[in-house]
Amino acid sequence: MSRTDRFLKACKREPTDCTPIWLMRQAGRYMPEYRALREEHTILELIKSPEMAAEVTLQPIEAFELDAAIIFADILTVPEAMGLELEFVSGEGPIFHNPIGSSADVEKLRSIDPREYLDFTIKAVKLARAALAGRVPLIGFSGAPFTLACYAIEGGSSRDFTKAKAFMHDQPSAWHMLMERLSNVVGEYLLAQAEAGAQALQLFDSWVGHVTPEEYAEFVMPYSAEAIRQAKQSKAPLIHFGTGTGSLLPQMKEAGGDVIGVDSETDLVAAWDELGKVAVQGNLDPKVLAEGSIADIRKEAGRILFNVSGRKGHIFNLGHGARKDTPPENVAALVDFVHKYTSADPEDDGNEDSEAHKRRSRFDEDENE
Ligand code: CP3
């Protein structure tokens, strides 16, 4: 089986030779190859040059035995294309100079065709897909309407998103108008990436853990569901990811997605039992990968894999993006460990694994009932 098959098969909950692994933020500052390019170019220059974006997309694929590539871009180019002025301030993170504060601001947003305004990423998808030459599949992505609305209203990162939540409750009609516009652009943008060659899609709702289940149902879910509905006009499997989502996971599944992302604070198998029939992605703590010894990483990844015990449809990943202080050799060790530990060949199993095998068979029996 080629590396390509593993990830896409797991998205569909089909059997694989071993558990596929890729990492959120696998292309980025922890890699010396990336830092070298960043010495010459700003992050927006890298994103807006299709050639350089494709090059960065492939850097982690050349360096590690990962099972999927993710297109190099950022979630914030979507609000930028709609008219918000974006700047990445070194040491501070991203800011928008003209954040949204009223319904008039929402009305001023451009309703864009992502194929035109985000053509650099669409072209990067085509180039990266060609350069990968079938080695591993390519994932396209977008920020989800809620997370993008948070940035657009706050004007940057925030610890608790108080402005965004106040806007949601105090100006509900402006909120709904903003979310509707974002959901159409996000849906169309994901579809355009799939049509350009992305074989899977991920919706990042990174900050959705800041709402309650009631708020999610009223202010968030209809728009995530609409974006996913539009994206699913392509056949590409879709990963629906958020953090702080322990109590929101069933609603996220209802909004849509073939794969649900689970953060590191949530017990992956307990969440999976609650979610039922869907593939699941996660959930090693990025802190362990950055700060742990190789033995720590194996222990923690081994714990997750032991608990999953070969259930079909597991995609190994972090619970959130890789940190910039992650040693590249830790990434190499993790990828190798996940593949070896889950290798379907029973001869590879040590004592611990035979127990895992028993649990795996038990799960398969339960599922077939
Ligand atoms: O995963 C990948 O390898 C693909 C590339 C990718 C980037 N951003 C590149 C990037 C992806 C998938 C993103 C998504 C993204 N961007 C999210 C959602 C995922 C998450 O982590 O929750 C968010 C919230 C953003 C917004 C954003 N972009 C922030 C808050 C920052 C600054 C913080 C930081 O890490 O510096 C960025 C910058 C950014 N986007 C970097 C990269 C590699 C680092 C900037 C640099 O090179 O200077």
Residues whose N, C-alpha, C, O or C-beta is under 5 A from the ligand:
A	BS01	CP3	L23 M24 R25 Q26 A27 G28 R29 I43 I70 I71 F72 A73 D74 I75 G93 P94 F204 S206 G321
